[in-house]
Amino acid sequence: MERIVYFDLETKYSADEVGGWNHIEDMGMSVGVVWDSHDERFHVYLDHQVLDLEEHCRRADLVVGFNHVSFDYHVLAGARFADQQQRSQLHTDLAGLNNFDMLVELKKQLGHRLKLEAVARPTLGIGKSADGLQALEWYKLGEIDKIIEYCKMDVQVTRDLYLHALEHGKLHYDSRSGIKSVAVDWSPQPQKVEAEQMSLF
């Protein structure tokens, strides 16, 4: 059975606090959460457990997230290493895993980015329990338990969106002109197998 992990993390600092979005790797991880199909439960990682989180992702057959390749993996790389070359190498390694980034796939079809909330609420009827800015405030206050619960909810929503897409072949999303639907085919694609039979002629 394929082992799928659904992944999200929260940061310690905002983009403004680290000098802009070009410095994602300096934002730090406060909490990372994985839901693993292998044991069907959440796994929580704190800032000193970044390596454990990374290794958990490496053990999966598929890592599913929402903007995790371009964002979360950069945060992980920065939390692991201070050296820029090591950071770049780790991000390259993680990006080379078997990833399914829902934001990337949706952007390919729609031509623009969407927030998780903009897809989750119309599709599932539930959205995020808070927002990233609130999570940053919780970190400053030392309220890590609240960040954990918030991150768990994001991972659950990510998982349920992916499973909904597999089952129904479409998602709904908020647009400027109201709620729209997009057809998706996210079922695993069979690998091409070369014909084993050779021509007799």
C-alpha positions as CSV (number, residue, x, y, z in Angstrom):
1,M,0.0,0.0,0.0
2,E,1.3,3.4,-1.0
3,R,2.5,5.5,2.0
4,I,1.3,9.1,1.6
5,V,2.1,11.9,4.1
6,Y,0.3,15.2,4.1
7,F,2.6,18.0,5.4
8,D,2.5,21.6,6.6
9,L,4.5,23.8,8.9
10,E,4.3,27.1,10.7
11,T,7.0,29.7,10.9
12,K,8.5,31.7,13.7
13,Y,8.8,34.9,11.8
14,S,6.9,36.7,9.1
15,A,8.4,37.7,5.7
16,D,8.7,41.3,6.8
17,E,10.7,40.3,9.9
18,V,13.3,38.5,7.9
19,G,13.7,41.1,5.1
20,G,11.1,39.9,2.6
21,W,10.0,36.8,0.6
22,N,13.4,36.3,-0.8
23,H,14.5,35.2,2.7
24,I,12.0,32.4,3.3
25,E,14.8,30.2,4.6
26,D,15.3,32.6,7.6
27,M,11.7,32.4,8.8
28,G,12.3,29.4,11.0
29,M,10.0,26.5,11.8
30,S,7.9,26.7,15.0
31,V,5.8,23.6,14.4
32,G,5.6,21.0,11.6
33,V,2.8,18.4,11.3
34,V,2.5,15.3,9.2
35,W,-0.5,13.0,8.8
36,D,0.7,9.6,7.7
37,S,-1.5,7.1,5.8
38,H,0.7,4.3,7.2
39,D,-0.6,4.7,10.8
40,E,-3.5,7.1,10.1
41,R,-2.4,9.6,12.7
42,F,-0.8,13.0,13.1
43,H,2.9,13.4,13.9
44,V,4.0,16.7,15.5
45,Y,7.6,18.1,15.2
46,L,8.9,21.1,17.1
47,D,11.7,23.4,16.0
48,H,14.4,21.1,17.4
49,Q,13.0,18.1,15.5
50,V,13.5,19.4,11.9
51,L,15.7,16.5,11.0
52,D,13.1,14.0,12.2
53,L,10.4,15.8,10.1
54,E,12.7,15.7,7.1
55,E,13.3,12.0,7.5
56,H,9.6,11.3,7.9
57,C,9.0,12.9,4.5
58,R,11.8,10.9,2.9
59,R,10.2,7.6,4.1
60,A,7.0,8.4,2.2
61,D,6.1,7.2,-1.3
62,L,4.3,10.5,-1.8
63,V,4.4,13.9,0.0
64,V,1.2,16.0,-0.5
65,G,1.0,19.6,0.5
66,F,-0.2,23.0,-0.6
67,N,2.8,25.2,-1.7
68,H,5.1,23.0,0.3
69,V,7.8,22.6,-2.3
70,S,8.4,26.4,-2.9
71,F,7.7,27.4,0.7
72,D,7.8,24.8,3.4
73,Y,10.9,23.0,2.1
74,H,12.8,26.3,2.0
75,V,11.9,26.9,5.6
76,L,13.1,23.4,6.5
77,A,16.4,23.9,4.7
78,G,17.0,27.1,6.5
79,A,16.1,25.6,9.8
80,R,18.7,22.8,9.2
81,F,21.6,24.8,7.9
82,A,23.1,28.2,8.1
83,D,25.3,27.7,5.0
84,Q,23.6,28.8,1.8
85,Q,25.1,26.1,-0.3
86,Q,23.9,23.4,2.2
87,R,20.5,25.0,2.3
88,S,20.2,24.9,-1.5
89,Q,21.3,21.3,-1.7
90,L,18.8,20.2,0.9
91,H,16.0,22.1,-0.8
92,T,17.0,20.4,-4.1
93,D,16.9,17.0,-2.4
94,L,13.5,17.5,-0.9
95,A,12.0,19.0,-4.1
96,G,13.3,15.8,-5.8
97,L,11.1,13.6,-3.6
98,N,7.8,12.3,-5.1
99,N,5.8,15.5,-4.2
100,F,2.3,16.5,-5.1
101,D,1.9,20.2,-4.5
102,M,-1.8,21.1,-5.0
103,L,-1.1,24.8,-5.4
104,V,1.3,24.0,-8.3
105,E,-1.2,21.8,-10.0
106,L,-4.1,24.2,-9.6
107,K,-2.0,27.1,-10.9
108,K,-1.1,25.1,-14.0
109,Q,-4.8,24.8,-14.8
110,L,-6.1,28.2,-13.6
111,G,-3.1,30.4,-14.5
112,H,-3.1,32.0,-11.0
113,R,-2.5,31.2,-7.4
114,L,-5.1,30.4,-4.8
115,K,-5.1,30.3,-1.1
116,L,-5.9,27.1,0.7
117,E,-8.9,28.8,2.3
118,A,-10.2,29.8,-1.1
119,V,-10.4,26.1,-2.1
120,A,-11.2,24.4,1.2
121,R,-14.3,26.3,2.2
122,P,-16.3,26.0,-1.1
123,T,-15.2,22.4,-1.5
124,L,-15.3,21.0,2.0
125,G,-17.5,23.4,3.8
126,I,-14.8,24.0,6.3
127,G,-11.8,26.3,6.2
128,K,-8.7,27.2,8.2
129,S,-9.3,27.7,12.0
130,A,-7.1,30.8,12.0
131,D,-4.4,32.4,9.8
132,G,-0.6,32.6,9.6
133,L,-0.4,35.9,11.3
134,Q,-2.3,34.6,14.3
135,A,0.1,31.7,14.5
136,L,3.0,34.1,14.6
137,E,1.4,35.9,17.5
138,W,1.0,32.6,19.3
139,Y,4.7,31.8,18.8
140,K,5.7,35.2,20.4
141,L,3.4,34.4,23.3
142,G,4.8,30.9,23.7
143,E,1.4,29.3,23.0
144,I,2.8,26.3,21.0
145,D,-0.2,24.1,21.7
146,K,-2.4,26.5,19.8
147,I,0.0,26.5,16.8
148,I,0.0,22.7,16.9
149,E,-3.8,22.5,16.7
150,Y,-3.9,25.1,14.0
151,C,-1.3,23.3,11.9
152,K,-3.1,20.0,12.4
153,M,-6.3,21.6,11.0
154,D,-4.4,22.8,7.9
155,V,-2.9,19.3,7.3
156,Q,-6.4,17.7,7.7
157,V,-7.9,20.2,5.2
158,T,-5.0,19.5,2.8
159,R,-5.6,15.7,3.1
160,D,-9.3,16.0,2.7
161,L,-9.0,18.3,-0.3
162,Y,-6.6,15.8,-2.0
163,L,-8.9,12.8,-1.3
164,H,-12.0,14.8,-2.4
165,A,-10.2,15.5,-5.7
166,L,-9.4,11.8,-6.2
167,E,-12.9,10.8,-5.5
168,H,-14.9,13.4,-7.3
169,G,-12.5,14.7,-10.0
170,K,-13.2,18.3,-9.2
171,L,-12.7,21.1,-6.7
172,H,-14.6,24.3,-6.0
173,Y,-12.9,27.7,-5.4
174,D,-13.7,31.3,-4.6
175,S,-13.1,33.7,-7.5
176,R,-13.9,37.4,-7.9
177,S,-17.1,36.4,-9.8
178,G,-18.2,33.9,-7.3
179,I,-17.6,30.2,-6.7
180,K,-16.3,28.2,-9.6
181,S,-15.4,24.6,-10.2
182,V,-12.3,23.1,-11.8
183,A,-12.0,19.5,-13.0
184,V,-8.9,17.7,-11.8
185,D,-7.4,14.3,-12.5
186,W,-5.0,13.7,-9.7
187,S,-5.1,9.9,-9.7
188,P,-1.7,8.4,-9.8
189,Q,-0.4,8.0,-13.3
190,P,0.8,4.5,-14.2
191,Q,4.4,4.5,-15.3
192,K,5.1,3.8,-18.9
193,V,6.3,0.2,-19.4
194,E,8.3,-0.6,-22.4
195,A,6.9,-3.4,-24.4
196,E,8.8,-6.6,-23.6
197,Q,7.9,-8.4,-26.7
198,M,10.3,-8.1,-29.6
199,S,9.2,-8.1,-33.2
200,L,9.6,-11.4,-34.9
201,F,10.5,-9.7,-38.2
